[in-house]
Amino acid sequence: MITIRQPLYFTEIGKKDNQEDFLYPSGPTPENRVFIMCDGMGGHDNGEVASMTAATALGDSLSECGQIDADTFDVALSKAYDALDMIDTNSDRKPGTTMTCLCLNENSCLVAHIGDSRIYHIRPSLFNRETERGGILYQSADHSLVNDLLKAGEITEEEARDFPHKNVITRAMQPHLSKRYKADVFTFDDIREGDWFFLCSDGVLEQLSNEMLCEILADPDLDDGQKMEKIKAVCEGQTKDNFTAWLIPVDKVVIDQDSGSTDIIQADAEGALTQPEKALPQVAIRKDRKTAVVKMIGWIIGLLAVLAIIYGGILIYKLLA
């Protein structure tokens, strides 16, 4: 059983004219099991309405579920898209939003995201102050132009920090899409006392680096509230965009020795992230299974075709003889 302490959050307007970020739930308690952060798309009609609509519909649907797996999440995500369809104004600049989600099951967690808002799973005990590395067990991969160029080797990490089109995203939730974007979904059960989950909009990332985040969370002289205040202080007065975040502290994890549960995402002694095959996104696992089935069907059809040719040849030989 995974229990958490009081969830912490902030949501600030920054230097923008309006607030387009939205957090679910409102008035959080340690009993909450679903946490969502959505960032409405700036420059599009009703970005604040899109973020509120998507987060509320998705959160309400997931909160009615028990154990949440990838299939359960996909059903809830479809309902959130349906809710967005209902607010469509038929404008050329359709409302849209990013989405990050954390679902805490009894002995595992599910994380999902669309867009460039981000999710972290951090274990401060692995952080090394001398090297300023380690501690991050999971970090979502942004669906953005700059990240695509970075992965393709077209730009360096240094160039990515000052990339002129950092706000261009390649995946978002919008109404009446011809093909709805799927979320990247991960599930894992290597969760321990002292871990943290951090969900944030890209406005937070304007000022907060991974090293700064890990160092703050690893500081033994700060309590939960002080850690969140220090993260917020990094952004205040500096961030141009809205900046919003969830900080979820893991309090206790009671392990059922009879459950056969095993760690899925682990860190080695130096804090380097290792991801065995079981830690692949659930969507990717399903694709692999579909590919295997298609290959098997193709092999069977090919075998039947060869047998038909052989049998036909035998019949022709007998007729000619």
KAPE-V387742 format. One record per residue. RES is the residue in three letters. PSI is psi as a letter, one per 40 degrees, with the letter a starting at -180 (* if undefined). Layout:
RES PSI
RES PSI
//
This chain:
MET h
ILE h
THR i
ILE i
ARG a
GLN h
PRO i
LEU i
TYR i
PHE i
THR h
GLU i
ILE d
GLY b
LYS e
LYS i
ASP d
ASN i
GLN h
GLU e
ASP i
PHE h
LEU i
TYR h
PRO i
SER i
GLY f
PRO i
THR i
PRO e
GLU e
ASN i
ARG e
VAL h
PHE h
ILE i
MET h
CYS i
ASP h
GLY i
MET h
GLY i
GLY e
HIS i
ASP h
ASN f
GLY d
GLU d
VAL d
ALA d
SER d
MET d
THR d
ALA d
ALA d
THR d
ALA d
LEU d
GLY d
ASP d
SER d
LEU d
SER e
GLU e
CYS i
GLY b
GLN h
ILE h
ASP a
ALA d
ASP d
THR d
PHE d
ASP d
VAL d
ALA d
LEU d
SER d
LYS d
ALA d
TYR d
ASP d
ALA d
LEU d
ASP d
MET e
ILE e
ASP h
THR e
ASN f
SER i
ASP d
ARG g
LYS i
PRO i
GLY i
THR i
THR i
MET h
THR i
CYS h
LEU h
CYS h
LEU h
ASN a
GLU d
ASN f
SER i
CYS i
LEU h
VAL i
ALA i
HIS i
ILE h
GLY a
ASP e
SER i
ARG i
ILE h
TYR i
HIS h
ILE h
ARG g
PRO d
SER e
LEU e
PHE h
ASN h
ARG d
GLU d
THR e
GLU f
ARG i
GLY i
GLY d
ILE h
LEU d
TYR h
GLN h
SER i
ALA h
ASP h
HIS g
SER i
LEU d
VAL d
ASN d
ASP d
LEU d
LEU d
LYS d
ALA e
GLY e
GLU d
ILE i
THR i
GLU d
GLU d
GLU d
ALA d
ARG d
ASP f
PHE h
PRO e
HIS f
LYS d
ASN e
VAL h
ILE i
THR e
ARG h
ALA i
MET h
GLN i
PRO i
HIS f
LEU i
SER d
LYS h
ARG h
TYR h
LYS i
ALA i
ASP h
VAL h
PHE i
THR i
PHE i
ASP e
ASP g
ILE h
ARG i
GLU h
GLY e
ASP i
TRP i
PHE h
PHE h
LEU h
CYS i
SER i
ASP e
GLY d
VAL d
LEU e
GLU d
GLN d
LEU h
SER i
ASN d
GLU d
MET d
LEU d
CYS d
GLU d
ILE d
LEU d
ALA e
ASP h
PRO e
ASP e
LEU h
ASP i
ASP d
GLY d
GLN d
LYS d
MET d
GLU d
LYS d
ILE d
LYS d
ALA d
VAL d
CYS d
GLU h
GLY e
GLN d
THR h
LYS d
ASP i
ASN i
PHE h
THR i
ALA i
TRP i
LEU h
ILE h
PRO h
VAL h
ASP d
LYS i
VAL h
VAL h
ILE h
ASP h
GLN e
ASP e
SER e
GLY e
SER i
THR i
ASP h
ILE d
ILE h
GLN i
ALA i
ASP a
ALA d
GLU e
GLY e
ALA h
LEU h
THR h
GLN g
PRO i
GLU d
LYS e
ALA e
LEU i
PRO i
GLN d
VAL d
ALA d
ILE d
ARG d
LYS d
ASP d
ARG d
LYS d
THR d
ALA d
VAL d
VAL d
LYS d
MET d
ILE d
GLY d
TRP d
ILE d
ILE d
GLY d
LEU d
LEU d
ALA d
VAL d
LEU d
ALA d
ILE d
ILE d
TYR d
GLY d
GLY d
ILE d
LEU d
ILE d
TYR d
LYS d
LEU d
LEU d
ALA *
//
